[in-house]
Amino acid sequence: QAVLIPDAVDVEAPEYLATDLLLLLYMEPDPRCSSCFSAALPVHGRYHRPAEDSEEVLVVLKSPEVLACCCDNRLRTECWKPAEVEAPCSGTVDSPCRWYSVTHKPTYEELILHIPVGLRQHSSLVCALTLLTTVLCSSLILAALCKHGQFS
């Protein structure tokens, strides 16, 4: 179960106009390992501004914050401390529960995405080719409409 905050996400927004997201992911323990949890998340790389000298941008993914809930009847030592985060108990329940930060061993030290970007010196060529393609395709559509279209 997962909760995404905010509910609606504009996936077409470029990186410099995008807002931060908060993903609450509720995981169940791994049945093969009593203290193990695992999750796989799809990652969407956003468009970046063209660069001056490099054909890629490096994006460092932050390590997730792992929280444990004192929602069940099993009391852990963390449950005696004041709550660090108030969040929903599960992906469907709106009542808040007490969550506590837990130290964890990440799979990787640091995840870095290599996002390909355009070069700024190519922008005039890209604009010219885009305009030429738009005019050509619009002309072909208009010609086909005039030849085969029935106007009343």
Disulfide bonds with the S-S distance in Angstrom:
Cys33-Cys36 2.02
Cys69-Cys71 1.51
Cys70-Cys79 1.83
Cys89-Cys97 1.54
